[in-house]
Amino acid sequence: MKIYNSIHEFSSLPNAVVTIGTFDGVHFGHQKIIKRLKEVSESINGQTVIITFFPHPRMILHPEDNQLKLINTLEEKIQLLDKAGINHLLIIPFNRDFSNLTSLEFIDEILVKAIGTKKLVIGYDHRFGKDREGSFEHLKNVKGKHGFEVEEIPEQDVNDIAVSSTKIRKALLSGDITTANSFLGYDFQLSGVVVKGDKIGRTLGYPTANIFIPENYKLIPGDGIYAVEVVHDNINYQAMLYIGHRPTINGMTRNIEVNMFNFDKEIYNETLNISFKSFIRPDQRFDSLEALTQQLHKDKAATLQFFAGQTQNKI
């Protein structure tokens, strides 16, 4: 997949089949559009193009709203779209100037002149341009003038999937990993750098790697204990992960800590890739570190039981 970080890097294509969107999550709903994009491209011997934006438009248009967190970092989205088999990914830097581009200017300057769009495939009720004025009906009215066809994924197809980035975010924030993963079509992931902590977990017999997420816009699931899989040096490790403020020791900051099973290495400043498998329990305060330790024994047993069940299901 070829990646372009500016419209000026892109050279017009003879048979470009294009779609537009933020594609946060690259979930089943997005995959429906991508599948159709590839089908159309193959039918006309064309090439697939996805136009996306970074930062997310809401972050620029509503900077006072810092509640929006994204399912994917930009790098994760790139990897998912590459895996989906897209030929070209155009990442347009979203800023105030770009947001003032009218729908007609967007069509003329980007879809036609820059890309050479042959066919545009969009999701149901997709809007674009200044104040979201552009629509499918709008595109149909100008398609003859600009020389490209427009196809909209039917409302029924979208409703059949019943997937949206908003639903996935809500599931993750409530700790409902099962629902989130089923909507995504893959395991939700975090990637972060291992930083030094206060090593309390080590004294309890559960040494943890403290994870720092560089991208402050990345969504972090709800507080609690999770069964996760961690990749280190291309080896997968079963693990349990904690998210929360550590109420038992009156913690002040929200931590992400992972205890990797059968692992005993110093990995400070290294990056870990973590896949969320299942929610084990909510965060809670314990009367003593001893009581917390007893609960950690139960958490590990529950996590191992989950992975054992996963192995049996594969047989």
SEBAVO-707273 format. One line per field, with one value per atom (N, C-alpha, C): chain; z, y, x; atom name. Coordinates in steps of 0.05 Angstrom, whole numbers. Atoms other than C-alpha are relative to their C-alpha. Example, Ala and Ser with C-alpha at 12.3 -4.5 7.8 and 13.67 -1.06 7.14 Angstrom:
BEGIN
unit = c(A,A,A,A,A,A)
Z = c(0,156,0,-1,143,14)
Y = c(-24,-90,24,-24,-21,22)
X = c(18,246,18,-16,273,-15)
site = c(N,CA,C,N,CA,C)
END
This chain:
BEGIN
unit = c(A,A,A,A,A,A,A,A,A,A,A,A,A,A,A,A,A,A,A,A,A,A,A,A,A,A,A,A,A,A,A,A,A,A,A,A,A,A,A,A,A,A,A,A,A,A,A,A,A,A,A,A,A,A,A,A,A,A,A,A,A,A,A,A,A,A,A,A,A,A,A,A,A,A,A,A,A,A,A,A,A,A,A,A,A,A,A,A,A,A,A,A,A,A,A,A,A,A,A,A,A,A,A,A,A,A,A,A,A,A,A,A,A,A,A,A,A,A,A,A,A,A,A,A,A,A,A,A,A,A,A,A,A,A,A,A,A,A,A,A,A,A,A,A,A,A,A,A,A,A,A,A,A,A,A,A,A,A,A,A,A,A,A,A,A,A,A,A,A,A,A,A,A,A,A,A,A,A,A,A,A,A,A,A,A,A,A,A,A,A,A,A,A,A,A,A,A,A,A,A,A,A,A,A,A,A,A,A,A,A,A,A,A,A,A,A,A,A,A,A,A,A,A,A,A,A,A,A,A,A,A,A,A,A,A,A,A,A,A,A,A,A,A,A,A,A,A,A,A,A,A,A,A,A,A,A,A,A,A,A,A,A,A,A,A,A,A,A,A,A,A,A,A,A,A,A,A,A,A,A,A,A,A,A,A,A,A,A,A,A,A,A,A,A,A,A,A,A,A,A,A,A,A,A,A,A,A,A,A,A,A,A,A,A,A,A,A,A,A,A,A,A,A,A,A,A,A,A,A,A,A,A,A,A,A,A,A,A,A,A,A,A,A,A,A,A,A,A,A,A,A,A,A,A,A,A,A,A,A,A,A,A,A,A,A,A,A,A,A,A,A,A,A,A,A,A,A,A,A,A,A,A,A,A,A,A,A,A,A,A,A,A,A,A,A,A,A,A,A,A,A,A,A,A,A,A,A,A,A,A,A,A,A,A,A,A,A,A,A,A,A,A,A,A,A,A,A,A,A,A,A,A,A,A,A,A,A,A,A,A,A,A,A,A,A,A,A,A,A,A,A,A,A,A,A,A,A,A,A,A,A,A,A,A,A,A,A,A,A,A,A,A,A,A,A,A,A,A,A,A,A,A,A,A,A,A,A,A,A,A,A,A,A,A,A,A,A,A,A,A,A,A,A,A,A,A,A,A,A,A,A,A,A,A,A,A,A,A,A,A,A,A,A,A,A,A,A,A,A,A,A,A,A,A,A,A,A,A,A,A,A,A,A,A,A,A,A,A,A,A,A,A,A,A,A,A,A,A,A,A,A,A,A,A,A,A,A,A,A,A,A,A,A,A,A,A,A,A,A,A,A,A,A,A,A,A,A,A,A,A,A,A,A,A,A,A,A,A,A,A,A,A,A,A,A,A,A,A,A,A,A,A,A,A,A,A,A,A,A,A,A,A,A,A,A,A,A,A,A,A,A,A,A,A,A,A,A,A,A,A,A,A,A,A,A,A,A,A,A,A,A,A,A,A,A,A,A,A,A,A,A,A,A,A,A,A,A,A,A,A,A,A,A,A,A,A,A,A,A,A,A,A,A,A,A,A,A,A,A,A,A,A,A,A,A,A,A,A,A,A,A,A,A,A,A,A,A,A,A,A,A,A,A,A,A,A,A,A,A,A,A,A,A,A,A,A,A,A,A,A,A,A,A,A,A,A,A,A,A,A,A,A,A,A,A,A,A,A,A,A,A,A,A,A,A,A,A,A,A,A,A,A,A,A,A,A,A,A,A,A,A,A,A,A,A,A,A,A,A,A,A,A,A,A,A,A,A,A,A,A,A,A,A,A,A,A,A,A,A,A,A,A,A,A,A,A,A,A,A,A,A,A,A,A,A,A,A,A,A,A,A,A,A,A,A,A,A,A,A,A,A,A,A,A,A,A,A,A,A,A,A,A,A,A,A,A,A,A,A,A,A,A,A,A,A,A,A,A,A,A,A,A,A,A,A,A,A,A,A,A,A,A,A,A,A,A,A,A,A,A,A,A,A,A,A,A,A,A,A,A,A,A,A,A,A,A,A,A,A,A,A,A,A,A,A,A,A,A,A,A,A,A,A,A,A,A,A,A,A,A,A,A,A,A,A,A,A,A,A,A,A,A,A,A,A,A,A,A,A,A,A,A,A,A,A)
Z = c(0,0,0,1,-19,18,-20,34,-8,7,20,23,-23,75,-8,11,30,-27,27,-31,-22,20,-66,-7,5,-61,-20,15,-100,-30,29,-176,-10,10,-213,-12,9,-229,-23,22,-293,8,-8,-258,31,-29,-185,10,-14,-143,29,-24,-82,21,-22,-14,20,-19,41,28,-27,116,21,-21,183,6,-3,187,27,-26,262,8,-7,282,-23,24,210,7,-10,237,-22,20,203,-19,18,176,-21,19,145,-20,17,119,-22,21,81,-23,21,44,-15,12,32,-19,17,4,-27,25,-46,-16,14,-63,-17,14,-82,-23,21,-122,-24,23,-164,-13,11,-173,-18,17,-199,-25,24,-247,-22,20,-282,-2,1,-273,12,-12,-227,25,-25,-162,22,-22,-94,14,-14,-58,24,-24,13,7,-10,33,29,-28,108,11,-11,155,27,-26,212,5,-22,263,-7,4,270,-2,3,246,25,-25,313,18,-17,347,-8,10,303,2,1,297,28,-27,371,20,-18,409,29,-28,473,10,-7,472,0,-2,497,7,-8,509,-22,22,440,1,2,442,-23,24,381,5,-3,374,-11,12,330,1,6,329,-30,29,260,-11,8,255,-1,0,274,-23,23,222,-26,24,169,-3,1,187,-8,5,185,-29,28,117,-19,16,89,-1,-2,114,-16,15,80,-30,29,13,-16,13,-3,-16,17,-59,9,-6,-39,24,-23,26,1,0,24,27,-27,94,-2,3,89,28,-25,146,4,-4,174,18,-15,195,-6,4,196,-30,29,124,-16,14,99,6,-8,138,-14,14,100,-30,28,33,-4,6,3,-13,12,-23,-29,28,-95,-3,2,-82,6,-6,-50,-24,23,-110,-22,23,-161,5,-5,-127,8,-10,-94,-16,14,-125,-29,30,-197,-7,9,-206,12,-14,-154,-4,0,-156,-27,25,-222,4,-9,-190,-24,20,-236,12,-15,-184,29,-28,-114,15,-16,-63,28,-26,1,17,-19,63,1,-2,75,17,-15,96,5,-3,87,-7,6,90,-2,3,69,-8,7,55,24,-21,96,11,-14,147,-8,8,121,-21,19,63,-23,21,13,8,-5,7,-25,23,-39,-22,20,-73,-14,10,-82,-21,18,-114,-25,24,-161,-19,17,-186,-15,13,-205,-14,10,-227,-30,29,-301,-7,5,-299,5,-7,-267,-10,13,-302,17,-16,-245,10,-10,-220,30,-29,-149,8,-11,-109,30,-29,-39,10,-13,6,12,-8,19,31,-29,87,12,-11,96,5,-5,88,25,-24,140,25,-24,188,7,-5,179,17,-15,207,28,-25,262,16,-12,275,-4,4,288,19,-17,318,28,-25,372,18,-15,394,11,-9,397,23,-21,438,27,-25,488,12,-11,494,14,-12,507,26,-25,559,23,-21,596,6,-4,593,-15,15,545,-24,20,506,-21,18,477,-22,19,443,-19,16,420,-21,19,389,-21,20,355,-21,19,323,-17,14,304,-20,17,274,6,-9,310,29,-28,381,2,-6,407,10,-6,415,13,-10,455,-6,2,440,17,-18,492,8,-8,520,30,-28,585,15,-17,638,29,-28,710,18,-20,765,28,-27,840,10,-5,837,22,-21,886,-9,11,841,5,-4,848,28,-28,924,6,-3,916,-15,16,870,-28,27,808,-12,13,774,-25,23,723,-16,18,663,-1,1,668,-28,28,600,-3,7,574,-29,27,513,-10,9,473,-12,14,434,20,-21,483,-10,11,436,-1,2,440,23,-19,475,18,-20,539,11,-10,560,30,-27,626,21,-22,693,6,-7,713,-8,7,701,-26,26,631,-6,12,599,-26,24,545,-10,12,499,-8,4,495,-19,19,438,8,-5,456,-15,17,408,-16,18,363,14,-16,420,14,-13,446,29,-29,522,10,-14,560,24,-21,611,12,-10,656,3,1,651,18,-18,701,-11,6,685,24,-22,742,17,-17,798,25,-23,847,26,-24,902,26,-25,952,12,-10,957,-4,3,946,-23,23,877,-11,10,845,-30,30,771,-10,13,723,-13,9,709,-19,17,656,7,-8,683,-10,11,652,13,-11,686,-20,21,634,13,-12,652,-13,9,647,-14,12,633,22,-20,672,-13,13,633,7,-3,642,-28,26,585,0,-1,604,-27,25,544,-25,23,499,-5,7,462,1,-1,477,-16,14,432,16,-17,473,-13,11,448,23,-21,493,-7,5,499,15,-16,556,25,-26,617,23,-23,683,23,-22,736,1,-4,754,20,-20,793,28,-27,869,20,-22,934,20,-20,983,27,-26,1058,6,-5,1054,-25,23,1006,0,-1,1031,-14,13,1009,-30,28,943,-13,10,934,-4,2,947,-24,23,894,-26,24,844,-6,4,854,-16,13,834,-29,26,776,-20,17,748,-7,5,755,-20,18,719,-28,26,663,-13,11,654,-9,8,653,-26,25,598,-23,22,555,-5,4,568,-16,15,543,-29,27,481,-15,12,467,-7,4,474,-24,22,426,-27,25,373,-9,6,377,-15)
Y = c(-24,0,25,-25,68,21,-19,122,29,-28,197,17,-17,249,28,-26,307,-5,2,316,6,-7,345,-23,24,277,-19,19,243,7,-3,233,-13,9,225,-28,28,152,-3,4,126,-11,13,83,-1,-1,106,-5,6,75,9,-15,119,-1,-4,123,20,-21,176,-6,3,172,1,1,174,-29,28,98,-7,6,97,-28,28,23,-19,18,-4,-25,22,-45,-13,15,-90,18,-19,-30,11,-9,-2,-22,22,-70,-6,3,-73,19,-20,-10,-8,7,-34,-24,23,-100,9,-9,-64,17,-16,-16,-18,19,-75,-14,13,-109,18,-19,-46,3,-3,-37,-23,24,-108,0,1,-100,19,-19,-41,1,1,-61,26,-25,-1,-4,1,16,14,-10,28,23,-24,95,6,-10,113,27,-27,186,1,-3,195,26,-25,252,-3,-1,266,28,12,293,-4,4,271,27,-26,328,12,-11,334,13,-12,349,28,-27,410,18,-17,434,5,-4,424,-5,4,432,1,-2,447,-27,27,375,-20,19,332,-28,26,272,-21,19,241,-15,17,183,-19,16,141,-29,28,66,-7,5,67,24,-21,108,1,-2,131,-24,22,77,-26,24,23,0,-2,48,-7,6,46,-30,29,-26,-15,14,-48,4,-5,-15,-14,15,-45,-30,29,-114,-5,3,-102,0,2,-97,25,-26,-23,7,-7,3,27,-27,77,11,-13,113,29,-29,189,11,-11,220,30,-29,292,13,-15,338,17,-15,364,25,-25,437,19,-18,498,8,-8,518,-22,22,449,-3,2,449,20,-21,511,-6,8,474,-8,7,471,-28,26,405,1,-3,430,3,-3,451,-27,26,383,-19,17,347,8,-9,390,-2,-1,398,-27,25,330,-24,24,278,0,-1,302,6,-9,340,-16,13,307,-30,29,235,-12,10,227,-22,20,190,-10,13,140,-7,7,116,5,-6,139,-18,17,89,12,-12,119,-15,12,95,15,-12,109,25,-25,181,14,-13,202,30,-29,278,10,-10,319,30,-29,391,17,-20,454,-3,3,447,-26,26,375,4,-6,404,-21,19,350,-26,24,287,-18,18,228,13,-13,267,23,-21,325,-11,12,279,-10,9,249,22,-23,318,11,-11,335,-22,21,267,2,-3,279,21,-22,344,-7,6,315,-27,24,248,-24,24,198,-10,12,150,0,1,148,-23,23,88,3,-2,90,-28,25,29,3,-3,18,1,-2,36,-28,26,-35,-16,14,-63,10,-12,-15,-8,8,-30,-29,29,-105,-5,3,-97,12,-13,-50,6,-6,-28,29,-27,41,4,-6,70,8,-9,102,-23,24,35,-15,14,5,15,-17,63,-4,4,55,-27,27,-20,-1,0,-9,15,-16,45,-13,15,-1,-27,26,-59,-23,22,-99,-7,8,-128,-19,20,-185,14,-14,-138,17,-17,-90,-17,17,-146,-12,12,-176,21,-21,-109,7,-6,-96,-21,22,-164,-8,6,-167,9,-8,-158,29,-27,-87,0,0,-67,26,-23,-20,-6,2,-7,22,-20,28,-7,2,39,-8,9,4,21,-20,56,-11,9,50,7,-5,43,-1,1,37,-29,28,-39,-13,13,-55,-28,26,-112,-21,19,-144,-11,9,-146,-19,17,-181,-26,24,-234,2,-4,-203,25,-22,-160,9,-10,-114,19,-20,-74,23,-24,-3,11,-8,20,29,-28,91,1,-2,106,28,-26,162,17,-15,181,6,-7,219,-1,3,211,-29,29,135,-7,9,105,-21,21,66,-12,13,14,7,-6,20,-14,11,6,-29,27,-66,-18,20,-130,-14,12,-160,-23,21,-224,11,-11,-201,-18,14,-227,22,-20,-190,-11,9,-194,14,-11,-186,-17,15,-205,-21,18,-238,-25,22,-285,10,-7,-284,-10,8,-285,5,-4,-295,18,-20,-240,10,-15,-203,30,-29,-127,15,-17,-75,28,-28,-7,12,-12,39,18,-19,86,-13,16,31,10,-11,49,-12,13,0,15,-15,43,30,-28,109,13,-10,118,26,-26,187,1,0,171,-26,24,123,-15,17,66,-22,24,12,-18,18,-48,-28,26,-116,-20,22,-180,-23,21,-228,-26,27,-302,-12,14,-342,19,-21,-279,14,-13,-250,14,-15,-198,30,-29,-124,11,-10,-89,30,-28,-16,13,-16,32,-16,16,-25,4,-2,-24,-27,24,-77,4,0,-94,-19,14,-116,-4,6,-151,-7,5,-150,-23,24,-217,-1,3,-215,18,-15,-174,-20,19,-209,11,-11,-162,30,-29,-88,6,-9,-48,2,-4,-47,5,-6,-26,-23,22,-78,12,-10,-70,-1,4,-93,-10,11,-113,-30,29,-184,-8,6,-183,4,-4,-154,-23,22,-209,-25,23,-262,3,-4,-231,-3,3,-229,-29,29,-304,-9,8,-311,11,-12,-263,-16,16,-303,-26,25,-367,4,-6,-336,6,-6,-310,-25,25,-378,-18,15,-410,10,-11,-363,-10,9,-380,-30,29,-454,-6,3,-447,7,-8,-411,-22,22,-468,-23,22,-520,6,-8,-481,-3,1,-483,-29,28,-559,-12)
X = c(17,0,17,-14,26,-14,10,18,8,-5,12,-9,6,14,-8,9,-7,-12,12,-51,20,-20,10,19,-16,45,-13,16,-10,0,2,-8,-25,26,-74,3,0,-92,-20,19,-127,-27,25,-180,-1,0,-183,-28,25,-239,4,-6,-245,-22,18,-277,12,-8,-274,-10,10,-277,22,-20,-242,9,-7,-244,12,-10,-232,-11,7,-231,3,1,-232,-17,17,-290,-17,16,-341,-15,14,-380,19,-20,-317,8,-8,-298,-20,21,-364,6,-6,-345,26,-25,-274,-4,5,-299,-13,13,-344,20,-21,-287,18,-18,-243,-15,16,-299,-2,3,-311,27,-26,-236,8,-7,-227,-16,17,-285,9,-9,-253,31,-29,-180,12,-9,-171,17,-16,-136,-17,16,-168,15,-11,-158,-18,15,-179,11,-7,-180,-8,7,-176,13,-8,-159,15,-14,-111,10,15,-122,-30,28,-194,-14,13,-239,-12,12,-275,21,-21,-209,7,-6,-199,-25,24,-271,-11,10,-287,23,-23,-221,-7,9,-259,-10,10,-286,24,-23,-228,-9,10,-273,4,-3,-263,26,-24,-214,-4,2,-199,7,-5,-200,28,-26,-138,18,-20,-75,3,-4,-56,16,-17,-3,-17,17,-54,-19,19,-103,14,-16,-49,4,-5,-32,-25,25,-105,-9,7,-118,19,-19,-55,-7,8,-77,-25,25,-145,5,-6,-110,-5,4,-119,26,-23,-73,13,-10,-68,-15,12,-79,9,-6,-83,-9,6,-78,1,1,-100,2,-2,-77,-25,25,-142,6,-4,-139,-24,22,-184,-3,2,-167,-13,13,-185,-29,28,-249,-18,15,-271,-4,3,-266,-30,28,-336,-1,3,-363,8,-7,-355,30,-29,-283,13,-11,-269,-2,4,-298,20,-16,-261,30,-29,-193,12,-11,-185,-9,10,-231,7,-3,-223,29,-27,-157,23,-22,-113,0,2,-138,-8,10,-174,-21,19,-232,-17,17,-268,-26,24,-317,4,-1,-333,-20,17,-361,-1,2,-388,-21,18,-424,-27,27,-498,1,2,-511,27,-26,-438,-3,0,-428,28,-27,-369,-1,-2,-345,-8,5,-355,-28,26,-411,-14,11,-421,-23,21,-461,-2,0,-441,-14,15,-484,0,2,-498,-17,16,-553,15,-16,-506,20,-19,-454,-13,14,-505,-6,7,-523,24,-23,-451,17,-18,-424,4,-3,-437,20,-17,-401,29,-27,-339,10,-9,-337,5,-3,-341,-28,25,-395,1,3,-421,-17,16,-445,-1,4,-474,-6,7,-473,-28,28,-548,-3,6,-578,-4,6,-602,25,-25,-532,14,-13,-505,-15,16,-562,3,-4,-552,24,-25,-482,-4,6,-506,26,-26,-434,6,-10,-408,24,-22,-344,-10,11,-387,-8,8,-416,25,-24,-346,13,-12,-319,-15,16,-377,5,-6,-364,27,-27,-290,1,0,-302,-15,14,-349,13,-15,-299,-12,12,-342,17,-19,-284,-12,12,-325,-16,16,-374,18,-17,-320,16,-15,-278,-18,18,-338,-8,6,-355,24,-24,-283,8,-9,-271,29,-27,-203,2,-4,-176,9,-8,-172,29,-29,-99,9,-15,-55,30,-29,18,12,-11,60,29,-27,129,1,-2,150,17,-13,168,2,-4,191,-23,21,139,12,-10,143,5,-8,152,-16,16,96,-9,8,72,21,-22,140,0,0,134,-24,24,66,3,-3,94,-11,12,63,14,-14,116,-14,14,85,17,-11,108,-19,17,81,1,1,57,-8,5,60,-10,11,16,7,-8,49,-22,21,-14,-22,19,-58,-29,27,-118,-9,7,-117,-19,20,-178,12,-8,-162,-25,25,-214,-5,8,-251,17,-17,-217,-7,5,-208,24,-20,-169,-9,5,-164,19,-17,-139,10,-12,-90,22,-23,-37,20,-21,29,21,-22,80,26,-27,153,20,-19,209,-13,15,157,-10,11,136,-25,25,64,0,2,55,-28,25,-9,6,-5,-18,-26,23,-66,9,-6,-70,-19,16,-93,-2,4,-123,-14,13,-140,18,-14,-119,12,-11,-96,-11,12,-145,10,-9,-116,24,-23,-53,-4,7,-90,15,-14,-60,-13,10,-67,-2,0,-55,-12,11,-88,22,-22,-41,-9,3,-35,23,-21,4,-7,5,13,19,-15,36,1,-3,64,8,-5,63,25,-24,127,19,-17,167,15,-16,225,24,-21,264,-3,1,282,-6,8,246,-7,5,247,6,-2,239,-6,8,217,-30,28,150,-14,15,98,-26,26,38,-18,18,-21,-27,26,-84,-19,20,-146,-18,16,-181,-26,24,-230,2,2,-253,-2,0,-238,-17,16,-266,4,-4,-276,22,-20,-225,-15,12,-237,22,-19,-205,0,-2,-180,11,-7,-169,30,-29,-96,13,-15,-41,-3,3,-50,-26,25,-123,2,-4,-102,15,-16,-51,-18,18,-104,-18,17,-148,16,-17,-90,4,-1,-83,-25,25,-156,-2,0,-148,17,-17,-90,-13,13,-129,-23,21,-188,10,-12,-143,10,-9,-110,-23,24,-178,-12,10,-200,17,-17,-139,-2,4,-149,-25,25,-220,3,-5,-195,14,-15,-147,-18,19,-202,-19,18,-247,13,-14,-193,4,-4,-186,-23)
site = c(N,CA,C,N,CA,C,N,CA,C,N,CA,C,N,CA,C,N,CA,C,N,CA,C,N,CA,C,N,CA,C,N,CA,C,N,CA,C,N,CA,C,N,CA,C,N,CA,C,N,CA,C,N,CA,C,N,CA,C,N,CA,C,N,CA,C,N,CA,C,N,CA,C,N,CA,C,N,CA,C,N,CA,C,N,CA,C,N,CA,C,N,CA,C,N,CA,C,N,CA,C,N,CA,C,N,CA,C,N,CA,C,N,CA,C,N,CA,C,N,CA,C,N,CA,C,N,CA,C,N,CA,C,N,CA,C,N,CA,C,N,CA,C,N,CA,C,N,CA,C,N,CA,C,N,CA,C,N,CA,C,N,CA,C,N,CA,C,N,CA,C,N,CA,C,N,CA,C,N,CA,C,N,CA,C,N,CA,C,N,CA,C,N,CA,C,N,CA,C,N,CA,C,N,CA,C,N,CA,C,N,CA,C,N,CA,C,N,CA,C,N,CA,C,N,CA,C,N,CA,C,N,CA,C,N,CA,C,N,CA,C,N,CA,C,N,CA,C,N,CA,C,N,CA,C,N,CA,C,N,CA,C,N,CA,C,N,CA,C,N,CA,C,N,CA,C,N,CA,C,N,CA,C,N,CA,C,N,CA,C,N,CA,C,N,CA,C,N,CA,C,N,CA,C,N,CA,C,N,CA,C,N,CA,C,N,CA,C,N,CA,C,N,CA,C,N,CA,C,N,CA,C,N,CA,C,N,CA,C,N,CA,C,N,CA,C,N,CA,C,N,CA,C,N,CA,C,N,CA,C,N,CA,C,N,CA,C,N,CA,C,N,CA,C,N,CA,C,N,CA,C,N,CA,C,N,CA,C,N,CA,C,N,CA,C,N,CA,C,N,CA,C,N,CA,C,N,CA,C,N,CA,C,N,CA,C,N,CA,C,N,CA,C,N,CA,C,N,CA,C,N,CA,C,N,CA,C,N,CA,C,N,CA,C,N,CA,C,N,CA,C,N,CA,C,N,CA,C,N,CA,C,N,CA,C,N,CA,C,N,CA,C,N,CA,C,N,CA,C,N,CA,C,N,CA,C,N,CA,C,N,CA,C,N,CA,C,N,CA,C,N,CA,C,N,CA,C,N,CA,C,N,CA,C,N,CA,C,N,CA,C,N,CA,C,N,CA,C,N,CA,C,N,CA,C,N,CA,C,N,CA,C,N,CA,C,N,CA,C,N,CA,C,N,CA,C,N,CA,C,N,CA,C,N,CA,C,N,CA,C,N,CA,C,N,CA,C,N,CA,C,N,CA,C,N,CA,C,N,CA,C,N,CA,C,N,CA,C,N,CA,C,N,CA,C,N,CA,C,N,CA,C,N,CA,C,N,CA,C,N,CA,C,N,CA,C,N,CA,C,N,CA,C,N,CA,C,N,CA,C,N,CA,C,N,CA,C,N,CA,C,N,CA,C,N,CA,C,N,CA,C,N,CA,C,N,CA,C,N,CA,C,N,CA,C,N,CA,C,N,CA,C,N,CA,C,N,CA,C,N,CA,C,N,CA,C,N,CA,C,N,CA,C,N,CA,C,N,CA,C,N,CA,C,N,CA,C,N,CA,C,N,CA,C,N,CA,C,N,CA,C,N,CA,C,N,CA,C,N,CA,C,N,CA,C,N,CA,C,N,CA,C,N,CA,C,N,CA,C,N,CA,C,N,CA,C,N,CA,C,N,CA,C,N,CA,C,N,CA,C,N,CA,C,N,CA,C,N,CA,C,N,CA,C,N,CA,C,N,CA,C,N,CA,C,N,CA,C,N,CA,C,N,CA,C,N,CA,C,N,CA,C,N,CA,C,N,CA,C,N,CA,C,N,CA,C,N,CA,C,N,CA,C,N,CA,C,N,CA,C,N,CA,C,N,CA,C,N,CA,C,N,CA,C,N,CA,C,N,CA,C,N,CA,C,N,CA,C,N,CA,C,N,CA,C,N,CA,C,N,CA,C,N,CA,C,N,CA,C,N,CA,C,N,CA,C,N,CA,C,N,CA,C,N,CA,C,N,CA,C,N,CA,C,N,CA,C,N,CA,C,N,CA,C,N,CA,C,N,CA,C,N,CA,C,N,CA,C,N,CA,C,N,CA,C,N,CA,C,N,CA,C,N,CA,C,N,CA,C,N,CA,C,N,CA,C,N,CA,C,N,CA,C,N,CA,C,N,CA,C,N,CA,C,N,CA,C,N,CA,C,N,CA,C,N,CA,C,N,CA,C,N,CA,C,N,CA,C,N,CA,C,N,CA,C,N,CA,C,N,CA,C,N,CA,C,N,CA,C,N,CA,C,N,CA,C,N,CA,C,N,CA,C,N,CA,C,N,CA,C,N,CA,C,N,CA,C,N,CA,C,N,CA,C,N,CA,C,N,CA,C,N,CA,C,N,CA,C,N,CA,C,N,CA,C,N,CA,C,N,CA,C)
END
